[in-house]
């Protein structure tokens, strides 16, 4: 999904403002009755189209080229799909003192979501890290997440909304369209690349539709009456600790594994972040009427990671040792890139 770099001086990502506005619209004017059925059908179609575009944009050649740096990609995958979930499971002890069970389910789901691509690339480039590695690591994480996230949800969420029917829906709505995009890439890939800006608006519009549908259903079912301001504050604090732990582990863990500075930057930004674009459609399928609470932790974490990583990236760029990574960043800045999965 095409996503602009976070503005240097704007503390809140404009797209997050649109997401919050959509939540507000769902709270004031939720879809009901026939309108709810129409919104649900449109949301399902939008999700399938979204992953069709993802498949058409992801360059198979870039993915195969990136296999040469398999240790880095494996490290990012372990951070994303092993370390993150373990921390999520550890947070179970915060229920019910700090978190309610529904909020904890959302937090645990957050830890199962794949990493981002575009923002990882942007921050790695700003920090003068290994940009090609960030491209491939994010792509591998997103591709793996289409299969691994639902499977982890089946094991770890248990009764949190996952079922065999949910797995079938994930395959039909996400994996099948993605594979169709890969198959048809040779015919539509050029069109998708040439019209990336326009299709990027379609991407983001699809996500807004998913958010509106999920939160509308939550409002009509009275889900939000179970969330209080103190609980939201506690959730923010827990997520701040989660992000801080992952940022520290990815940076110093990369050094312990013998990676150079440029690689550690790519590991830190790709291994500590979660994709809103991938997580929202999956949550709408897995959680149904409770998707609004399930995606709330992910939406908050998304904004937090953008703000914190923007600060870290600018500080890394001022590091005098960062000049060694400039050539890697410049090597891809002049080449076309597939900005498939944010």
C-alpha positions in Angstrom: 0.0 0.0 0.0 1.3 3.4 -1.0 1.9 5.5 2.1 3.8 8.8 2.3 6.6 9.3 4.7 5.5 10.8 8.0 5.9 14.6 7.8 9.0 15.9 9.5 7.2 18.4 11.7 3.7 17.0 12.0 3.3 14.9 15.2 0.3 13.0 13.8 0.1 11.2 10.6 -2.6 12.7 8.4 -3.9 9.3 7.5 -4.4 8.5 11.2 -6.5 11.7 11.4 -8.7 10.3 8.6 -9.0 7.0 10.5 -10.0 8.8 13.6 -12.5 10.8 11.6 -13.9 7.6 10.2 -14.3 6.2 13.8 -16.1 9.4 14.7 -18.4 9.1 11.8 -19.2 5.5 12.7 -20.0 6.6 16.3 -22.3 9.4 15.1 -23.9 7.7 12.0 -23.3 4.0 12.2 -24.5 1.8 9.3 -27.7 0.0 10.3 -30.0 -2.5 8.7 -29.8 -2.5 4.9 -27.0 0.0 5.0 -25.0 -2.2 7.3 -25.4 -5.2 5.0 -24.3 -3.0 2.0 -21.3 -1.7 3.9 -20.3 -5.2 4.9 -20.5 -6.4 1.3 -18.5 -3.5 0.0 -15.9 -3.9 2.8 -15.5 -7.6 1.8 -15.0 -6.7 -1.9 -12.6 -3.8 -0.9 -10.5 -6.2 1.1 -10.2 -8.7 -1.7 -9.3 -5.9 -4.2 -6.8 -4.5 -1.7 -4.9 -7.8 -1.6 -5.2 -8.3 -5.3 -3.3 -5.0 -5.7 -0.7 -6.1 -3.1 0.0 -9.3 -5.1 0.3 -7.3 -8.3 2.7 -4.8 -6.8 5.1 -7.2 -5.0 8.1 -7.9 -7.2 9.0 -11.6 -7.3 12.4 -10.6 -8.6 13.2 -8.3 -5.7 12.0 -11.0 -3.2 14.3 -13.6 -4.8 17.2 -11.2 -4.9 16.7 -10.5 -1.2 17.2 -14.2 -0.3 20.9 -13.6 -0.3 20.5 -11.8 3.0 18.5 -14.6 4.6 20.0 -14.1 8.1 18.6 -10.6 8.3 15.2 -11.6 7.0 15.0 -14.5 9.4 15.8 -12.2 12.3 13.0 -9.9 11.3 10.6 -12.7 11.0 11.5 -14.1 14.4 11.0 -10.7 15.9 7.7 -10.2 14.2 6.1 -13.7 14.7 7.9 -15.1 17.7 9.3 -12.3 20.0 6.3 -10.0 19.6 3.7 -12.8 20.3 5.7 -14.0 23.4 5.5 -10.5 24.8 1.8 -10.4 24.0 1.3 -13.6 25.9 3.3 -12.2 28.8 0.8 -9.3 28.9 -1.9 -11.7 29.9 -0.9 -11.0 33.5 -2.2 -7.5 33.1 -5.9 -8.7 32.9 -8.0 -7.6 34.6 -5.9 -5.1 36.6 -4.9 -2.9 33.7 -6.6 -4.4 30.6 -10.0 -5.9 30.0 -10.2 -9.2 28.2 -11.4 -7.7 24.9 -8.6 -5.1 24.9 -6.0 -7.8 25.7 -7.3 -9.9 22.8 -6.7 -6.8 20.6 -3.3 -6.4 22.0 -2.4 -10.0 21.5 -3.7 -9.8 17.9 -1.5 -6.7 17.4 1.5 -8.8 18.2 0.6 -11.4 15.5 0.3 -8.9 12.6 3.1 -8.7 10.0 5.6 -5.8 9.7 5.2 -2.8 7.5 7.0 -2.1 4.2 6.7 1.5 3.2 7.3 3.2 6.5 10.2 0.7 7.3 11.8 1.7 4.0 11.3 5.4 4.7 12.8 5.3 8.2 15.7 3.1 7.1 16.4 5.5 4.3 16.3 8.5 6.6 18.6 6.8 9.0 21.0 5.8 6.2 20.6 2.1 6.7 20.3 -0.9 4.4 17.3 0.1 2.3 17.2 -2.9 0.0 17.2 -5.2 3.1 14.3 -3.2 4.5 12.3 -3.6 1.3 12.8 -7.4 1.2 12.4 -7.9 5.0 9.1 -6.0 5.0 7.9 -7.8 1.9 8.7 -11.2 3.3 7.0 -10.4 6.6 3.8 -9.2 4.9 3.7 -12.2 2.6 4.4 -14.6 5.5 1.7 -12.9 7.6 -1.1 -13.7 5.2 -0.6 -17.3 6.2 1.0 -17.2 9.6 -1.1 -14.5 11.3 -4.3 -16.5 11.0 -2.6 -19.7 12.1 -1.1 -18.0 15.1 -4.5 -16.4 15.9 -6.0 -19.9 15.8 -3.5 -21.1 18.4 -3.2 -18.1 20.7 -6.5 -16.4 20.5 -8.6 -19.5 21.0 -12.1 -18.4 21.5 -11.3 -14.8 20.6 -13.2 -15.1 17.4 -11.2 -17.5 15.3 -12.8 -20.6 13.8 -12.4 -22.9 10.8 -14.9 -20.7 9.0 -12.6 -17.7 9.7 -9.7 -19.5 8.2 -11.7 -20.2 5.1 -12.6 -16.5 4.9 -9.0 -15.5 5.3 -8.0 -17.8 2.4 -10.7 -16.6 0.1 -10.6 -12.9 0.9 -6.8 -12.4 1.4 -4.7 -15.3 0.1 -6.6 -16.1 -3.1 -6.7 -12.4 -4.3 -3.0 -12.0 -3.4 -2.0 -15.0 -5.4 -4.2 -13.9 -8.3 -2.4 -10.6 -8.2 1.0 -12.4 -8.4 -0.2 -14.5 -11.3 -1.6 -11.5 -13.2 1.3 -9.3 -12.4 2.9 -9.8 -15.8 -0.2 -8.2 -17.4 -1.3 -5.6 -14.9 1.9 -4.9 -13.0 2.9 -2.1 -15.3 -0.6 -0.5 -15.1 -0.5 -0.7 -11.3 3.0 0.9 -11.2 2.0 3.7 -13.6 -1.1 4.6 -11.6 0.3 4.0 -8.1 -0.8 7.3 -6.8 -4.4 6.9 -7.8 -4.5 3.3 -6.7 -2.9 4.4 -3.4 -6.1 6.4 -2.8 -8.1 3.3 -3.5 -6.0 1.4 -1.0 -6.5 3.9 1.8 -10.2 4.3 0.9 -10.6 0.6 1.3 -9.0 0.7 4.7 -11.3 3.5 5.7 -14.3 1.5 4.6 -13.2 -1.5 6.6 -12.8 0.8 9.7 -16.2 2.3 9.2 -17.9 -1.1 8.9 -16.1 -2.6 11.9 -16.8 0.4 14.2 -20.4 0.8 13.0 -21.1 -2.8 14.0 -19.4 -2.2 17.3 -21.5 0.9 18.0 -24.8 -0.8 17.1 -23.9 -3.7 19.4 -22.9 -1.4 22.3 -19.3 -2.6 22.3 -17.8 0.8 23.2 -19.7 1.0 26.5 -17.2 -1.5 27.8 -14.2 0.8 27.3 -13.3 3.6 29.8 -10.8 6.4 29.6 -8.6 4.8 32.3 -8.5 1.5 30.4 -7.5 3.4 27.2 -4.7 5.2 29.1 -3.5 1.8 30.5 -3.5 0.4 27.0 -1.4 3.3 25.7 1.1 2.7 28.5 1.3 -1.0 27.8 1.9 -0.4 24.1 4.6 2.2 24.9 6.4 -0.4 26.9 5.9 -3.0 24.2 7.4 -0.7 21.5 10.3 0.3 23.7 11.2 -3.3 24.4 11.1 -4.2 20.7 13.2 -1.2 19.7 15.8 -2.1 22.3 15.8 -5.8 21.4 16.1 -5.3 17.7 18.9 -2.8 18.0 21.1 -4.5 20.5 20.1 -8.0 19.5 21.2 -7.2 15.9 24.6 -6.2 17.3 24.9 -9.4 19.4 24.2 -11.4 16.2 27.1 -9.7 14.4 25.1 -7.4 12.0 26.7 -4.1 10.9 25.1 -0.7 11.5 23.2 -0.5 8.3 21.7 -3.9 8.7 20.8 -3.2 12.4 18.9 -0.1 11.3 16.8 -2.2 8.8 16.2 -4.9 11.5 15.2 -2.3 14.0 12.6 -0.5 11.8 11.3 -3.7 10.1 11.3 -5.8 13.2 9.7 -3.4 15.7 6.6 -2.3 13.7 3.2 -3.6 12.8 1.2 -3.1 9.6 -2.2 -1.4 10.0 -3.0 -2.1 6.3 -2.6 -5.9 6.8 -4.0 -6.1 10.3 -7.3 -4.3 9.8 -8.7 -6.6 7.0 -7.6 -9.7 9.0 -9.3 -8.4 12.2 -12.5 -7.7 10.3 -12.6 -11.4 9.2 -11.4 -12.9 12.5 -13.4 -10.9 15.0 -16.6 -9.9 13.2 -18.8 -7.7 15.5 -15.9 -7.3 17.9 -13.4 -6.1 15.3 -13.7 -2.5 16.5 -12.1 -3.3 19.9 -9.7 -5.8 18.3 -8.2 -3.1 16.0 -8.1 -0.3 18.5 -4.7 -1.4 20.0 -3.3 -1.7 16.5 -4.5 1.8 15.5 -2.9 3.3 18.6 0.3 1.3 18.2 0.5 2.4 14.5 0.5 6.1 15.4 2.9 5.6 18.3 5.4 3.7 16.1 5.4 6.3 13.4 6.1 9.1 15.9 8.8 7.3 17.8 10.6 5.8 14.8 10.6 9.2 13.1 12.6 10.6 16.0 14.9 7.7 16.1 15.5 7.8 12.3 16.5 11.5 12.4 18.8 10.8 15.3 20.5 7.9 13.5 20.9 10.1 10.4 23.0 12.6 12.5 25.3 9.8 13.6 28.7 10.4 11.9 28.9 6.7 11.3 25.7 6.9 9.2 27.6 8.0 6.1 28.6 4.4 5.5 25.0 3.6 4.7 24.4 6.4 2.2 25.4 4.4 -0.8 22.9 1.7 0.0 20.2 4.2 0.4 21.0 6.0 -2.8 21.3 2.8 -4.7 17.5 2.3 -4.6 16.3 5.8 -4.4 16.7 6.1 -8.2 15.1 2.8 -8.9 11.4 1.9 -9.1 10.2 0.3 -6.0 7.1 -1.8 -5.3 5.3 -0.2 -2.4 2.9 -3.0 -2.0 2.2 -3.5 1.7 2.4 -0.8 4.2 
